Amino acid sequence: MSGDEIDQLSPEPRYLQLAAILRGQIERGELRSGDALPSQATMVQQYGVARMTASRAVRLLVNEGLAVIVPGMGAFVARR
């Protein structure tokens, strides 16, 4: 299993796994300052998670200061 996949059998909550995937993409520069994070619908389809899981992962990144939510527009990588 690659680092950009959710391990459905892992005891680690899926929202933490998804946040780690997105965090890694930010740290590697795959997602840069000001870039939009994938939409919840995209995360649901790409990673096989529930919308609530995607929402929790994004909120965790917001709490860590790595992302910001712009009402009506979505979530973006925070400017550094």
C-alpha positions in Angstrom: 0.0 0.0 0.0 1.5 3.4 -1.0 1.6 6.4 1.3 -1.2 8.0 -0.7 -3.8 5.4 0.0 -6.2 4.8 3.0 -5.5 1.5 4.7 -9.0 0.3 5.4 -7.7 -2.4 7.8 -5.6 0.0 9.9 -6.7 0.9 13.5 -5.8 4.5 12.8 -8.9 6.5 12.0 -9.4 7.2 8.3 -9.6 11.0 8.8 -6.1 10.9 10.4 -4.8 8.9 7.5 -6.4 11.3 5.0 -5.0 14.3 6.8 -1.5 12.7 6.7 -1.8 12.1 3.0 -2.8 15.7 2.4 -0.1 17.0 4.8 2.5 15.0 2.9 1.3 16.5 -0.4 1.7 19.9 1.1 5.1 19.2 2.6 6.4 17.7 -0.7 5.2 20.8 -2.6 2.6 18.8 -4.6 0.0 21.2 -3.1 1.5 24.7 -2.7 0.4 27.8 -0.8 -2.9 29.1 -2.2 -3.7 25.8 -4.1 -7.2 24.4 -3.6 -7.4 21.2 -1.6 -9.3 18.4 -3.4 -13.1 18.9 -2.9 -14.9 16.6 -0.5 -16.5 14.8 -3.4 -13.1 14.2 -5.0 -11.7 12.8 -1.7 -14.7 10.6 -1.3 -14.2 9.1 -4.8 -10.4 9.1 -4.8 -9.8 7.7 -1.3 -13.0 5.8 -0.6 -13.9 7.7 2.5 -17.2 9.3 3.7 -17.8 13.0 3.3 -17.6 13.4 7.1 -14.2 11.8 7.1 -13.0 14.2 4.4 -14.4 17.1 6.3 -12.7 16.1 9.6 -9.4 15.7 7.7 -9.6 19.2 6.3 -10.6 20.7 9.7 -7.6 19.0 11.3 -5.3 20.7 8.7 -7.1 24.0 9.3 -6.4 23.6 13.1 -2.8 22.8 12.3 -2.5 26.0 10.3 -1.8 24.2 7.0 -5.2 25.0 5.4 -7.8 27.7 5.4 -11.5 27.5 4.5 -13.0 30.2 2.3 -16.8 30.2 2.6 -18.4 29.4 -0.7 -15.1 28.5 -2.4 -13.6 25.6 -0.5 -10.4 24.8 1.3 -7.0 26.0 0.3 -3.4 25.5 1.4 -2.5 28.3 3.9 -0.1 31.0 2.8 3.2 30.7 4.5 
